[in-house]
Amino acid sequence: ENRERHPAPQLTPAAEPVAVKVEVDRFCAILGHVIRNAQEATPPEGHVWVTLGREDGNAVIEVRDDGTGMDADFIRERLFRPFFTTKSSKGMGIGAYQVREYVTAAGGSVEVISAPGSGTRFIIRLPAEPAELADAQPAPAQVQGM
């Protein structure tokens, strides 16, 4: 599928280079899933923001939208269930469960802050490499779907 998705994500890069140890293809798929979910929950005239930063020794990637949002029961009971989808006609791709499993296995955490009508903040924290290593890293790869 090659069509451009809307709303297009607005990227705010970190003030300083931040590097993490991840399997690049898998991490890009994970991040792409989170961004697509934000886009699907947001009308085309809405907004999706992707912010990168460093906090307490972690790389922090936040995907925020001003879409439909989710209630606390859905987040607690259903969002992270394996093989669960709200998309009846679509195949079982990467879900929030796989996102959380991957991030946790990489030593990180996932936090979801949302409310109906108030959009969603999906915050991924991963252990950051020391700053001097981040400076030596090549430029980050372009994430598909952005």
C-alpha positions as a printed Julia matrix, in Angstrom:
146×3 Matrix{Float64}:
   0.0     0.0    0.0
   1.67    3.16  -1.19
  -0.91    5.87  -0.63
   0.04    8.75   1.63
  -1.7     8.59   4.98
  -3.36   11.56   6.62
  -2.86   13.36   8.79
   0.84   13.34   7.95
   2.94   13.02  11.13
   4.77   16.13  12.3
   8.23   15.17  13.57
  10.03   16.99  16.37
  13.56   15.55  16.59
  15.54   15.39  19.8
  17.6    18.46  20.71
  20.68   16.21  20.79
  21.41   12.89  19.07
  19.86    9.88  20.8
  20.79    6.28  19.97
  19.21    3.0   21.04
  20.15   -0.62  20.4
  17.27   -2.08  18.4
  16.74   -4.34  15.43
  16.13   -1.55  12.88
  13.59   -3.3   10.63
  11.54   -4.59  13.56
  11.66   -1.25  15.39
  10.59    0.63  12.24
   7.66   -1.79  11.88
   6.72   -1.24  15.54
   6.93    2.56  15.28
   5.11    2.5   11.94
   2.26    0.57  13.57
   1.91    3.12  16.38
   1.9     6.01  13.87
  -0.67    4.28  11.61
  -2.95    3.64  14.6
  -2.75    7.34  15.47
  -3.55    8.27  11.88
  -6.51    5.86  11.73
  -7.94    7.31  14.98
  -7.61   10.87  13.68
  -9.61   12.63  10.95
  -7.53   13.8    7.93
  -7.7    17.4    9.17
  -6.44   16.35  12.61
  -2.87   16.08  13.84
  -0.33   13.36  14.62
   2.89   14.43  16.33
   6.02   12.3   16.73
   8.49   13.63  19.28
  11.94   12.22  20.03
  13.91   13.06  23.13
  16.07   11.89  26.01
  14.93   11.66  29.61
  16.56    9.96  32.62
  18.92    7.88  30.49
  16.14    6.78  28.14
  15.29    7.6   24.58
  11.66    8.73  24.56
   9.52    8.42  21.44
   6.06    9.89  21.8
   3.33    9.5   19.19
   0.47   11.86  20.04
  -2.77   12.51  18.18
  -5.9    14.59  18.59
  -8.15   11.76  17.41
 -10.98    9.8   18.99
  -9.06    8.59  22.05
  -9.7     5.49  24.16
 -11.25    5.0   27.57
  -9.36    3.55  30.54
 -11.26    0.23  30.38
 -10.29   -0.3   26.74
  -6.63    0.49  27.46
  -6.56   -1.79  30.53
  -8.67   -4.7   29.23
  -8.28   -4.82  25.45
  -5.53   -2.65  23.94
  -2.66   -5.0   24.81
  -4.44   -8.33  24.31
  -2.61  -10.6   21.87
  -4.34  -11.14  18.52
  -7.0    -8.56  19.33
  -8.08   -6.16  16.61
 -10.75   -3.5   16.29
 -10.2    -3.48  12.54
 -12.63   -6.14  11.34
 -11.62   -6.19   7.67
  -7.86   -5.95   8.14
  -5.37   -8.74   8.67
  -3.62   -9.45  11.93
  -0.51   -7.34  11.62
   1.51   -5.88  14.44
  -0.71   -4.94  17.34
  -0.21   -2.99  20.55
   0.58   -6.31  22.27
   3.53   -6.92  19.93
   4.67   -3.31  20.37
   4.73   -3.69  24.16
   6.39   -7.14  24.01
   9.16   -5.87  21.72
   9.81   -2.69  23.71
   9.81   -4.6   27.02
  12.22   -7.22  25.63
  14.52   -4.34  24.58
  14.54   -3.11  28.21
  12.0    -0.35  27.72
   8.42    0.51  28.59
   5.21    1.63  26.91
   2.78    4.11  28.42
  -0.6     5.04  26.95
  -2.44    8.18  28.05
  -5.83    8.7   26.46
  -9.45    9.63  26.99
 -12.44    9.57  24.64
 -12.49   12.74  22.54
  -9.08   13.84  23.84
  -6.68   11.97  21.59
  -3.94    9.6   22.66
  -0.31    9.78  23.78
   1.66    6.56  23.11
   5.02    6.89  24.87
   7.85    4.44  24.21
  10.91    4.58  26.47
  14.05    2.62  25.58
  17.48    2.61  27.26
  19.61    5.21  25.48
  23.2     4.66  24.52
  25.7     7.09  26.12
  25.59   10.53  24.44
  29.1    10.18  23.01
  27.98    7.01  21.16
  24.86    8.75  19.87
  27.01   11.51  18.33
  28.97    8.91  16.37
  25.89    7.18  14.96
  24.84    7.62  11.33
  21.74    9.7   10.65
  18.52    7.87  11.6
  16.73    5.89   8.9
  13.52    7.32   7.5
  10.57    5.49   9.07
   8.17    4.06   6.5
   4.78    5.74   6.41
   6.06    9.15   7.49
